[in-house]
Amino acid sequence: MRNALLIARQEFVKYVTRRGFFISILMFPIWVMIVLLVPRWTSAAPQRPFTIVDHAGGYRAAILDSLSREDAERDLAALARYAATNVNLAGLERAQPRLSSLLENPQEPHAVATFQKSGGENAALSEIRPFLKSAAKPFRSPAPRFVYIPPSPELLRSSGERFASSVKHVLESGRYFAVILIPHDFGQDSHASMQYYARDLSDSDLLDFATGALDNALHRNVLERYAPQLVDNDALEATTAVETHNPTKANSQSSRDDSLIKIVPIALAVILFIVSVMNASVLLQGVVEEKSTRMIEVLLSCATPRQITSGKMVGVIAVALLTITIWLLALFGLMALADARTVTLVFDALGSVATIDTLPLLLLYFFCGLLIYGSLFLAIGSMANSLADAQSLLGPSMLILMLPNLLISGIMRDPNGHLASIVSWVPFYTPFFMMLRIASHPPAAQIWGTTVLAIATTAFLIWWTGRVFANHVLTTERPPSLGGLVRRGVLALRGRKA
């Protein structure tokens, strides 16, 4: 035992003092922040200037009214997010209960209409200003998605075939992204066909927006014709408010809580894969280096092959735990600097998962995964005589280990479906897939069965790796093929049973 711990300490110190370790420690949080921030920077579609040539009359105003409503809706949502971190909400609620209610529930029915009638963004900012916190940042209005520009004289004078030529000219000039033509007979005798010209028809956001606005205008025209008393009724602005409940969970869990519960296992499964591959690769390289420098002979003179493999596995686990701890601290620090609410959400997610039902299983699957992948790479390293030999075995092994990542989206769409249930019984992948599924509460038989399978697979691979290490670490013969490796494993298992 003492020799194994000494080897574990040596492995730990050797790995954490390498430059590659510090580079990986620094790069992962930066990589995660890039993954999180770049989509946010690029998610907003570019601003689309457009114009409307309305020959039917009245429909330009309908589209512009919808555009004004959309801008107000985006402004209200942005103000609600801004107020959550920069405004003394208790004081605002006492002084301005109406505005406080709007900012607290911007999705409520009639919230946007009330916001517009009360003066919109400028009026709300003037009421918020006395309650800003001392460290409050300036409010930045969200840029509108679509900007209306009056039609050029060239478009207004053109008709028929000349209109298409004029549209081509103005689109090529870059002034407009799109031109909407509403014909004279639009809305008459069931004619409701507009013409949409754009530089990029694959970008359909503006087209969808204009179609929705015109649909609403047509519906209002019908109401005005048959029930004029309902045209200005507030009931037409009603939207559905949804209260989500999960009666199978305590405290009437919300949809956001369910989402948070699923995020943590996914993150742990991905971290398991990254840390396992990263540290196991270093373990493989270390064994090959010890063989090439004959350092392994010195170790064998002081410890048994079982003690050496055990010490190396313990050292890898210690490095993995240190790596994860540093990553988490760095990520929490970066998230706190970027947005303090993100840290709160992460703690809520961890709290929702860290229950007596799920946390022990998550930890068990996590450590089993580390040991399974570490054992495989240690066996590969003990059979390789050079880095070239190791890479010839490492390539197919990496392809096999990466397979679960290709199935994440399918598994998460139906965590307890047939595909998820089947792949969870594949021994090498059991820890990874069960970590993904644990938040969805698989059947008890699957949980206990896969737990036993994960423990048995881990125990077998550790024992098998010790046999492979003892038989091959001092040999200079060509490393066995994959089929030969499997046959030797089966024979070794039979010999153990005998």
matplotlib code that plots the C-alpha trace (Angstrom):
import matplotlib.pyplot as plt

x = [0.0, 2.8, 4.6, 1.3, 0.8, 4.4, 3.9, 0.7, 2.4, 5.2, 2.6, 0.7, 3.7, 5.0, 1.8, 0.9, 4.4, 4.3, 3.7, 0.9, -1.0, -1.0, -1.9, -4.9, -6.0, -5.9, -7.4, -10.5, -12.2, -11.4, -12.8, -16.0, -16.5, -15.9, -18.5, -21.0, -20.3, -19.8, -23.3, -24.7, -22.7, -23.7, -27.3, -28.7, -29.6, -28.1, -30.4, -32.5, -33.6, -36.8, -39.4, -43.1, -44.9, -48.5, -50.9, -53.8, -53.6, -53.6, -51.4, -48.1, -49.5, -50.5, -46.9, -45.4, -47.7, -46.6, -43.0, -43.5, -45.0, -42.1, -39.6, -41.5, -41.6, -37.8, -37.3, -39.5, -37.6, -34.2, -35.4, -36.6, -33.1, -31.4, -33.6, -32.9, -29.3, -29.1, -32.3, -33.4, -36.6, -38.1, -38.0, -39.3, -42.2, -43.2, -43.0, -44.0, -46.0, -47.3, -43.8, -42.4, -45.1, -44.3, -40.6, -41.2, -43.6, -42.8, -44.5, -47.9, -50.9, -51.3, -47.8, -46.4, -49.6, -49.4, -45.8, -46.4, -49.3, -47.3, -44.5, -42.3, -38.6, -37.9, -40.7, -39.7, -36.0, -37.0, -39.0, -36.3, -33.5, -34.0, -33.7, -30.6, -27.8, -24.6, -22.7, -25.4, -24.3, -25.9, -28.9, -28.4, -31.5, -31.6, -31.0, -34.2, -34.2, -36.0, -35.8, -38.4, -37.1, -39.6, -39.7, -37.5, -39.2, -38.0, -40.0, -43.1, -43.1, -42.5, -45.1, -45.4, -42.2, -40.4, -41.0, -39.0, -36.1, -36.4, -36.3, -33.2, -31.5, -32.4, -31.4, -28.1, -27.4, -27.5, -30.0, -32.7, -32.5, -36.0, -38.9, -42.5, -45.1, -48.8, -50.9, -54.1, -56.4, -54.8, -57.5, -60.3, -62.3, -60.0, -56.9, -54.2, -50.9, -48.1, -44.7, -41.5, -38.1, -34.9, -31.2, -31.2, -34.4, -32.9, -33.1, -36.8, -37.1, -38.4, -40.7, -42.2, -42.7, -44.4, -46.6, -47.8, -48.5, -50.5, -52.4, -53.4, -54.4, -56.7, -58.3, -59.0, -60.5, -62.9, -63.8, -64.3, -66.7, -68.8, -68.2, -66.9, -67.5, -64.8, -62.0, -60.6, -61.4, -58.5, -59.5, -57.9, -54.5, -54.9, -52.1, -51.9, -50.1, -48.7, -48.0, -45.8, -46.0, -44.3, -46.5, -44.0, -41.4, -41.4, -42.4, -44.2, -41.0, -40.9, -39.7, -36.6, -35.8, -36.2, -33.9, -31.3, -31.5, -30.6, -27.8, -25.6, -25.4, -24.7, -21.9, -20.5, -20.6, -18.8, -16.2, -15.8, -14.9, -12.6, -10.7, -10.5, -9.1, -6.7, -5.3, -5.4, -3.4, -0.8, -0.8, -0.2, 2.6, 4.2, 4.3, 5.8, 8.5, 9.3, 9.7, 12.0, 14.2, 14.1, 12.7, 10.0, 12.7, 13.7, 10.0, 9.6, 12.6, 10.8, 7.1, 4.9, 3.1, -0.2, 1.2, 2.5, -0.8, -2.8, -0.5, -0.7, -4.5, -4.7, -2.4, -4.6, -7.7, -6.0, -4.9, -8.4, -10.0, -7.5, -8.2, -11.9, -11.6, -9.4, -11.8, -14.8, -13.2, -12.0, -15.4, -17.2, -14.9, -15.4, -19.2, -19.3, -17.4, -19.6, -23.0, -23.6, -27.0, -25.2, -23.5, -26.9, -28.3, -25.4, -25.7, -29.5, -28.6, -26.1, -28.6, -31.3, -29.0, -27.2, -29.9, -29.6, -31.1, -28.8, -25.6, -24.1, -24.9, -23.4, -20.2, -20.1, -20.6, -18.0, -15.3, -16.1, -15.7, -12.4, -11.1, -12.4, -10.9, -7.7, -7.3, -7.7, -5.1, -2.7, -3.0, -2.3, 0.8, 2.1, 1.9, 3.5, 7.2, 7.2, 4.9, 4.3, 3.0, 0.9, -0.7, -1.5, -3.6, -4.7, -6.5, -9.1, -9.5, -10.3, -12.9, -14.6, -14.5, -15.9, -19.0, -21.2, -20.7, -22.5, -25.5, -26.0, -28.8, -30.7, -30.4, -31.5, -34.6, -35.8, -33.7, -35.7, -36.4, -35.3, -32.0, -31.0, -31.9, -29.9, -26.7, -26.6, -25.9, -22.7, -20.0, -17.6, -20.3, -22.5, -21.0, -21.3, -24.9, -26.2, -24.8, -26.9, -30.0, -29.9, -31.8, -34.7, -35.2, -34.7, -36.4, -35.0, -34.0, -31.9, -30.3, -29.3, -28.4, -26.1, -24.6, -23.6, -22.4, -20.3, -18.6, -18.0, -16.5, -14.3, -13.1, -12.4, -10.5, -8.3, -7.5, -7.1, -4.8, -2.6, -2.2, -1.5, 1.0, 2.8, 3.0, 3.9, 5.6, 9.1, 8.6, 9.9, 7.7, 5.2, 2.1, -0.9, -3.8, -7.2, -8.5, -5.5, -6.0, -9.6, -8.6, -6.0, -8.5, -11.0, -8.3, -7.1, -10.6, -11.1, -7.8, -8.9, -12.1, -10.2]
y = [0.0, 2.4, 1.8, 2.4, 5.7, 6.8, 6.1, 8.0, 11.0, 10.8, 10.6, 13.5, 15.8, 14.8, 15.7, 19.0, 20.4, 20.0, 23.0, 21.3, 20.9, 24.7, 25.4, 23.1, 24.6, 28.1, 27.2, 25.3, 28.2, 30.5, 28.0, 27.6, 31.4, 31.6, 28.9, 30.8, 34.3, 34.0, 32.6, 35.6, 38.0, 36.4, 35.3, 38.7, 38.9, 41.8, 44.9, 44.7, 48.0, 47.5, 49.6, 49.1, 50.1, 49.9, 50.2, 48.9, 51.5, 51.1, 48.1, 50.0, 51.5, 48.0, 46.7, 49.7, 49.3, 45.7, 46.9, 49.5, 46.8, 44.4, 47.2, 47.9, 44.2, 44.0, 47.2, 45.9, 42.6, 44.4, 46.8, 43.8, 42.2, 45.5, 46.2, 42.7, 43.6, 47.4, 48.7, 48.7, 46.7, 47.0, 50.8, 50.8, 48.6, 50.9, 54.0, 52.7, 49.5, 49.6, 49.8, 47.3, 44.8, 45.3, 44.7, 41.7, 40.0, 41.4, 38.3, 39.0, 39.7, 43.4, 44.1, 45.5, 47.5, 49.0, 49.8, 51.6, 53.6, 54.7, 56.3, 53.3, 53.1, 56.8, 57.1, 53.9, 55.0, 58.3, 56.5, 54.0, 56.5, 57.4, 53.8, 52.9, 51.2, 53.0, 50.7, 50.5, 50.4, 52.6, 51.0, 50.1, 49.8, 46.7, 47.4, 46.9, 43.9, 45.8, 49.4, 51.0, 53.4, 55.3, 54.0, 55.9, 57.9, 55.3, 52.6, 54.8, 55.7, 52.2, 49.6, 46.3, 44.9, 48.2, 47.7, 44.5, 46.3, 49.2, 46.8, 45.1, 48.5, 49.7, 46.3, 46.3, 49.8, 48.4, 50.9, 48.2, 44.6, 43.9, 45.6, 44.6, 45.3, 45.2, 45.1, 47.1, 44.2, 42.9, 42.0, 42.2, 39.2, 36.7, 38.2, 38.3, 37.9, 40.3, 40.4, 40.2, 41.0, 40.6, 40.2, 37.0, 34.9, 32.3, 35.0, 34.7, 36.7, 39.9, 37.9, 36.0, 39.3, 41.1, 38.1, 38.0, 41.7, 41.5, 38.5, 40.5, 43.4, 41.2, 39.7, 43.2, 44.3, 41.4, 42.3, 45.9, 44.8, 42.4, 43.4, 47.0, 47.2, 44.6, 46.2, 48.2, 45.7, 44.9, 41.2, 41.1, 41.8, 38.8, 36.2, 32.9, 32.9, 29.5, 28.3, 25.2, 22.5, 19.1, 17.2, 14.4, 16.7, 18.5, 22.2, 22.2, 22.4, 24.8, 24.2, 26.2, 23.9, 20.9, 22.5, 23.2, 19.6, 18.3, 20.8, 19.6, 15.9, 16.9, 19.1, 16.4, 13.9, 16.2, 17.1, 13.3, 12.8, 15.7, 15.1, 11.3, 11.7, 14.5, 12.8, 9.3, 10.5, 11.9, 8.6, 6.7, 9.0, 8.7, 4.9, 5.0, 7.4, 5.2, 2.2, 4.1, 5.5, 2.1, 3.9, 1.3, -1.3, 0.8, 1.0, -2.8, -3.3, -1.5, -2.4, -5.0, -4.4, -4.2, -1.6, 0.4, 0.4, 1.2, 4.1, 5.5, 5.2, 7.0, 9.7, 10.2, 10.5, 13.1, 15.1, 14.9, 16.2, 19.0, 19.9, 20.0, 22.1, 24.7, 24.8, 25.3, 28.1, 29.8, 29.5, 30.8, 33.8, 34.5, 34.2, 36.5, 39.1, 38.7, 38.4, 37.7, 36.1, 33.3, 32.2, 32.1, 29.9, 27.5, 27.1, 26.5, 23.9, 22.2, 22.4, 20.8, 17.8, 17.4, 15.3, 12.0, 10.2, 11.5, 12.8, 9.4, 7.9, 10.8, 10.5, 6.7, 6.9, 9.7, 7.8, 4.6, 6.4, 7.9, 4.4, 2.7, 5.1, 5.4, 1.6, 1.4, 4.0, 2.5, -0.9, 0.7, 2.4, -0.7, -2.6, 0.2, 0.3, 3.9, 6.8, 5.7, 2.3, 4.1, 6.3, 3.4, 2.0, 5.4, 6.4, 3.6, 3.9, 7.6, 7.0, 4.4, 6.7, 9.7, 7.8, 8.8, 12.4, 11.9, 10.5, 13.2, 15.1, 11.9, 10.6, 13.9, 14.1, 10.8, 9.9, 6.9, 5.7, 2.5, 3.9, 5.4, 2.2, 0.0, 2.0, 2.4, -1.4, -1.1, -1.5, 1.1, 3.7, 3.0, 5.8, 8.4, 7.7, 7.1, 10.5, 12.0, 10.1, 10.2, 13.5, 12.0, 9.2, 6.0, 2.8, 1.5, -1.8, 0.1, 2.2, -0.7, -2.9, -0.4, 0.5, -3.1, -3.2, -0.1, -1.3, -4.8, -3.3, -1.0, -3.8, -6.1, -3.5, -2.6, -6.3, -6.8, -3.8, -5.1, -8.4, -6.6, -4.3, -7.2, -9.2, -6.4, -3.6, -5.1, -6.7, -5.2, -7.3, -5.8, -4.7, -7.1, -6.3, -5.3, -8.8, -10.3, -7.9, -9.0, -12.7, -12.2, -10.5, -13.4, -15.9, -14.0, -13.9, -17.6, -18.2, -16.1, -18.1, -21.3]
z = [0.0, 0.9, -2.4, -4.3, -2.5, -3.2, -6.9, -6.8, -5.3, -7.9, -10.7, -9.3, -8.9, -12.3, -14.1, -12.3, -12.8, -16.6, -18.7, -20.6, -17.3, -16.7, -20.4, -20.2, -16.9, -18.4, -21.8, -20.6, -18.8, -21.7, -24.1, -22.1, -21.9, -25.6, -26.2, -24.0, -25.1, -28.8, -29.5, -27.4, -29.5, -32.8, -31.9, -32.7, -36.4, -38.3, -38.5, -41.6, -43.3, -45.4, -47.1, -48.0, -51.2, -50.2, -53.2, -51.2, -48.5, -44.7, -44.5, -44.2, -40.9, -39.7, -40.3, -38.6, -35.6, -35.2, -35.6, -32.8, -30.6, -31.2, -30.3, -27.1, -26.2, -26.6, -24.7, -21.8, -21.7, -21.7, -18.9, -16.8, -17.1, -16.3, -13.3, -11.8, -11.1, -11.2, -9.4, -5.8, -6.6, -3.1, -3.2, -6.8, -5.8, -3.0, -5.1, -8.6, -8.1, -11.7, -13.2, -10.7, -11.7, -15.4, -14.9, -12.7, -15.2, -18.6, -20.2, -18.6, -20.9, -21.8, -20.3, -23.6, -24.3, -20.8, -21.3, -24.6, -23.2, -20.2, -22.4, -23.2, -22.5, -21.8, -19.2, -17.5, -17.3, -15.7, -13.0, -12.4, -12.1, -8.4, -7.5, -9.3, -7.3, -6.8, -9.1, -11.7, -15.3, -18.0, -19.7, -23.4, -25.5, -27.7, -31.3, -33.4, -35.7, -38.5, -39.5, -41.8, -44.4, -46.7, -50.3, -52.8, -55.5, -58.0, -56.4, -56.1, -59.8, -61.0, -61.8, -63.6, -65.1, -64.3, -60.6, -60.6, -62.3, -59.8, -56.9, -58.3, -58.5, -55.0, -53.4, -55.2, -53.9, -50.4, -49.0, -48.4, -47.4, -48.5, -50.3, -49.6, -52.2, -51.3, -54.5, -55.1, -54.6, -51.4, -48.9, -51.4, -52.5, -50.7, -52.4, -49.8, -51.7, -51.1, -53.0, -51.0, -52.6, -50.6, -51.1, -49.2, -49.2, -46.8, -44.0, -43.4, -40.1, -41.8, -44.1, -41.1, -39.2, -42.1, -42.8, -39.2, -39.2, -42.4, -41.1, -38.0, -40.2, -42.3, -39.2, -37.8, -41.1, -40.9, -37.4, -38.4, -41.1, -39.1, -35.5, -35.3, -31.6, -31.0, -33.0, -30.1, -27.4, -25.1, -25.4, -28.8, -27.2, -24.8, -24.7, -22.9, -19.5, -18.6, -15.1, -15.2, -12.5, -12.1, -9.5, -9.3, -7.7, -4.5, -4.2, -7.5, -9.5, -12.5, -16.0, -15.3, -12.3, -14.6, -17.1, -14.4, -13.1, -16.6, -17.2, -14.4, -15.4, -19.0, -17.8, -15.6, -18.4, -20.8, -18.1, -17.4, -21.1, -21.3, -18.1, -18.7, -22.2, -21.3, -18.1, -19.5, -22.6, -20.3, -18.4, -21.6, -22.6, -19.2, -19.3, -22.8, -21.6, -18.6, -20.8, -23.3, -20.5, -18.6, -15.5, -15.4, -14.4, -11.4, -10.4, -10.8, -8.5, -5.7, -6.3, -7.9, -11.2, -9.3, -6.9, -9.9, -11.8, -8.6, -7.8, -11.3, -11.3, -7.9, -9.2, -12.3, -10.2, -7.9, -11.0, -12.4, -9.1, -8.9, -12.6, -12.0, -8.8, -10.5, -13.5, -11.3, -9.3, -12.5, -14.1, -11.1, -11.0, -14.7, -14.4, -11.4, -13.4, -16.4, -14.7, -11.0, -11.9, -13.7, -10.5, -8.7, -11.5, -11.3, -7.5, -8.0, -10.6, -8.3, -5.4, -7.4, -8.3, -5.1, -3.5, -1.7, -4.7, -7.4, -5.9, -4.8, -8.2, -10.1, -8.1, -8.5, -12.2, -12.5, -10.7, -12.5, -15.8, -14.7, -13.8, -16.9, -19.3, -17.3, -17.2, -21.0, -21.7, -19.1, -20.8, -24.2, -22.8, -21.2, -24.6, -26.7, -27.2, -28.6, -29.1, -32.7, -31.4, -28.8, -31.4, -33.6, -30.8, -29.5, -32.7, -32.8, -29.0, -29.2, -31.9, -29.7, -26.7, -28.6, -29.8, -26.7, -27.6, -30.9, -29.1, -26.5, -28.3, -29.1, -25.5, -24.0, -26.3, -24.8, -21.7, -20.9, -24.4, -26.1, -27.5, -24.1, -22.3, -24.7, -24.8, -21.0, -20.8, -23.0, -20.2, -21.5, -21.9, -18.9, -16.6, -19.4, -20.4, -16.9, -15.8, -18.7, -17.7, -13.9, -13.7, -15.7, -13.1, -15.1, -13.9, -10.6, -12.3, -14.8, -12.1, -9.9, -12.8, -14.5, -11.2, -10.6, -14.3, -13.9, -10.7, -12.2, -15.4, -13.4, -11.2, -14.1, -16.1, -13.2, -12.7, -16.4, -16.8, -14.0, -15.9, -19.2, -17.5, -15.9, -19.1, -21.5, -19.7, -20.1, -23.5, -26.8, -29.1, -31.5, -29.6, -30.1, -32.4, -31.1, -31.7, -29.9, -27.1, -26.6, -26.8, -24.1, -21.9, -22.3, -21.6, -18.6, -17.3, -17.7, -16.0, -13.0, -12.7, -12.9]

ax = plt.figure().add_subplot(projection="3d")
ax.plot(x, y, z, "-o")
ax.set_aspect("equal")
plt.show()
